[in-house]
Amino acid sequence: MNKYLGIDIGGTAVKMGIVDENGKLLVSGEAPVAFDHYETPILQTVLKESETFLKNNGLRADDLSGIGISATGQIDTKNGIVAGSGGNIRNWEGSNLKAAFTQKFHLPVTVINDANCVALGEKWTGSAKNAKDVIVLTIGTGLGGGIIVNNQILLGQSGFGGEIGHFSIHKQGLACTCNNKGCFEQYASMTALVKSVREYYETADPDYMCKHPINGKNIFESVRKGDEAIIRIVDAWIHDISAGIVSLVHIFNPELIIIGGGVSVQKELFIAKLREEVMKNIMPNFRRNLQLRAATLGNNAGMIGAVYYFIQNLGTAGKYTARQINLPPV
């Protein structure tokens, strides 16, 4: 049984796991990367933590067939370099992950954007396992995701494709960190929902925020209790998410839409409503056989997806091909 090191590098933590050739996560661990506000470069931290992770689990590099890395930012997948980070993380842009990990562990390495890895993970062992054409959205602090076309992740010419959060749904709308206006992320993220609810309470009930944190859990608890004002805010938010999804459906004609992020556990109050809104607004031919459902892999999707991408592109360090271990052909 071939084993791989899957690494998922985010802005606050790195997750590491050993994944087998069937997509099963055998063991995992996590470590912070922002402990000194990135004074220590993330790459340096992740190299050290990966070595410690293997040692703590009684493994050596020789026990592995390769390393698949999922990383935040705009990733040059061909060269394994962080080409952009939006200026949000110090000492990250320009990091050559592929070269650094190849040199340290003497193993083949692939690197791909973290949101695309979530899509790939769900494709391999999650909610999208049997689908060929899939759109995956991850709704959290920001809005990420990936697009799978005919079993392959859509990367574009440089590996930056599938930036779902940054197409405009309101061209004269809110300013975005990417310097565009009205980006999907500004309306469809949890940050956007929390902002709208906070603005409501600042006017309607300022004391509420002193007693209750404004977060997704509490917002949906208010919806569950029948708070009409919060229900209206959440419904408007769902409408905006639907608007973006409808546009994506009309462009890519997928068979499946997967919704990830913590909010995806709200099956009745969110997933069902979003499904209804999307189906109502897409053209009939695009509605045929289309499904929308929640993701299933949670925080493990990035590690599993990174390994899936590795196997799709490099096989198992030359021992097998993707076809021989029953994966979609490259």
Residue pairs with C-beta under 8 A, 6 or more apart in sequence:
1 20
1 21
2 20
2 21
2 65
2 316
2 317
2 319
2 320
3 18
3 19
3 20
3 21
3 26
3 59
3 63
3 64
3 65
4 18
4 19
4 20
4 21
4 64
4 65
4 66
4 67
4 68
4 307
4 310
4 311
5 16
5 17
5 18
5 19
5 50
5 54
5 64
5 66
5 67
5 68
5 105
5 107
6 16
6 17
6 18
6 19
6 25
6 67
6 68
6 70
6 302
6 303
6 304
6 306
6 307
7 14
7 15
7 16
7 46
7 50
7 67
7 68
7 69
7 70
7 303
7 306
8 14
8 15
8 16
8 17
8 70
8 114
8 117
8 302
8 303
8 306
9 33
9 42
9 46
9 69
9 70
9 71
9 72
9 97
9 114
10 33
10 72
10 114
10 302
11 33
11 34
11 72
11 88
11 89
12 32
12 33
12 34
13 30
13 31
13 32
13 33
13 34
14 30
14 31
14 33
14 42
14 45
14 46
14 49
14 50
15 28
15 29
15 30
15 299
15 300
15 302
15 303
16 28
16 29
16 30
16 31
16 49
16 50
16 53
16 303
17 25
17 26
17 27
17 28
17 29
17 300
17 303
17 304
18 25
18 26
18 27
18 28
18 57
18 59
18 64
19 25
19 26
19 68
19 303
19 304
19 307
20 26
21 65
21 311
21 316
21 320
21 325
22 125
22 325
23 121
23 124
23 125
23 304
23 307
23 308
24 125
25 300
25 303
25 304
27 57
28 300
28 303
29 53
29 56
29 57
31 45
31 49
31 52
31 53
33 42
33 45
33 46
37 90
38 89
38 90
38 91
38 92
39 90
39 91
40 91
41 91
41 92
41 95
42 89
42 91
42 92
42 95
43 91
43 92
43 95
43 96
43 97
43 100
47 100
47 101
47 104
50 101
50 105
51 104
54 60
54 61
61 105
61 106
61 107
64 105
64 107
65 107
65 316
65 317
65 319
66 107
66 108
66 109
66 110
66 310
66 314
66 316
66 317
67 101
67 105
67 107
67 108
67 109
67 110
67 310
68 109
68 110
68 112
68 303
68 305
68 306
68 307
68 308
68 309
68 310
68 311
69 80
69 97
69 98
69 101
69 109
69 110
69 111
69 112
69 306
70 112
70 113
70 114
70 117
70 302
70 303
70 305
70 306
71 82
71 97
71 111
71 112
71 113
71 114
72 85
72 89
72 92
72 113
72 114
73 82
73 83
73 84
73 85
73 86
73 89
73 92
73 93
73 113
74 82
74 83
74 84
74 85
74 113
74 159
74 160
75 81
75 82
75 83
75 111
75 112
75 113
75 159
75 160
76 82
76 83
76 158
76 159
77 110
77 111
77 112
77 113
77 155
77 158
77 159
78 158
78 159
79 96
79 98
80 96
80 97
80 98
80 99
80 109
80 110
80 111
81 94
81 95
81 96
81 97
81 98
81 111
82 92
82 93
82 94
82 95
82 97
83 93
83 158
83 159
83 160
84 93
85 92
85 93
86 177
86 178
87 93
88 177
97 109
97 111
98 109
98 110
98 111
101 107
101 109
102 108
102 109
107 317
108 310
108 314
108 317
109 310
110 306
110 309
110 310
110 313
110 314
112 120
112 153
112 155
112 159
112 305
112 306
112 309
113 146
113 159
113 160
113 162
114 144
114 302
115 136
115 138
115 144
115 145
115 146
115 162
115 164
116 146
116 153
116 155
116 162
116 305
116 309
117 146
117 301
117 302
117 303
117 304
117 305
117 306
117 309
118 136
118 138
118 144
118 145
118 146
118 260
118 295
118 297
118 301
118 302
118 305
119 128
119 134
119 136
119 145
119 146
119 147
119 148
119 153
119 162
119 258
119 305
120 146
120 148
120 153
120 304
120 305
120 306
120 308
120 309
121 297
121 300
121 301
121 302
121 303
121 304
121 305
121 306
121 308
122 128
122 129
122 134
122 136
122 258
122 260
122 295
122 296
122 297
122 301
122 305
123 129
123 131
123 134
123 148
123 151
123 305
123 308
124 304
124 305
124 308
124 327
125 297
125 304
126 258
126 295
126 296
126 297
126 301
126 304
127 256
127 258
127 293
127 294
127 295
127 296
127 297
128 134
128 136
128 148
128 256
128 258
131 148
131 254
131 255
131 256
132 148
132 150
132 151
132 255
132 328
133 148
133 149
133 150
133 252
133 253
133 254
133 255
133 256
134 147
134 148
134 254
134 255
134 256
134 257
134 258
135 145
135 146
135 147
135 148
135 164
135 245
135 248
135 249
135 252
135 254
135 256
135 257
135 258
136 145
136 146
136 147
136 148
136 257
136 258
136 259
136 260
136 295
137 143
137 144
137 145
137 164
137 188
137 241
137 245
137 257
137 258
137 259
137 260
137 261
138 144
138 145
138 260
138 261
138 295
139 188
139 189
139 190
139 241
139 259
139 260
139 261
139 263
139 264
140 189
140 190
140 261
140 262
141 189
141 190
141 191
142 165
142 185
142 189
142 191
143 164
143 165
143 184
143 185
143 188
143 189
144 164
144 165
145 162
145 164
145 165
145 260
146 153
146 154
146 162
146 164
147 153
147 154
147 161
147 162
147 164
147 248
147 252
147 254
148 154
149 252
151 328
151 329
152 312
152 328
152 330
153 162
153 309
154 161
154 162
155 161
155 162
156 162
164 184
164 244
164 248
165 183
165 184
165 185
165 188
165 189
166 176
166 178
166 180
166 183
166 184
166 185
167 183
167 184
167 244
167 247
168 180
168 181
168 182
168 183
168 184
169 182
169 183
169 184
169 187
169 188
169 240
169 243
169 244
169 247
170 181
170 182
170 187
171 181
171 182
172 181
172 182
173 181
173 182
173 183
173 186
173 187
174 181
174 182
174 183
174 186
174 187
175 181
175 186
176 182
176 183
176 185
176 186
184 244
185 192
186 192
187 237
187 240
187 241
187 244
188 237
188 240
188 241
188 244
190 216
190 261
190 262
190 263
192 237
192 240
193 216
193 219
193 233
193 234
193 237
194 214
194 215
194 216
194 219
196 233
196 236
196 237
197 214
197 219
197 230
197 233
198 209
198 214
200 229
200 230
200 233
201 208
201 209
201 214
202 209
204 229
212 218
216 262
216 263
219 230
219 234
220 234
220 263
220 266
220 269
220 270
222 230
223 230
223 231
223 234
223 269
224 269
234 269
234 270
235 273
238 270
238 273
238 274
238 277
239 277
241 274
242 274
242 277
242 278
242 281
243 281
245 257
245 274
245 278
245 292
246 278
246 281
246 282
248 254
249 257
249 278
249 282
249 286
249 290
250 282
250 283
250 286
253 286
254 290
255 289
255 290
255 291
256 290
256 291
256 292
256 293
257 278
257 290
257 291
257 292
257 293
258 292
258 293
258 294
258 295
259 271
259 274
259 292
259 293
259 294
259 295
260 294
260 295
260 298
260 301
261 295
263 270
264 270
264 271
264 294
264 295
265 294
267 294
271 292
271 293
271 294
274 292
275 292
275 293
278 292
279 287
279 290
279 292
282 290
295 301
297 304
308 327
311 322
311 325
311 327
312 322
312 327
312 328
312 330
313 330
315 321
315 322
315 324
316 325
322 328
322 329
322 330
323 329
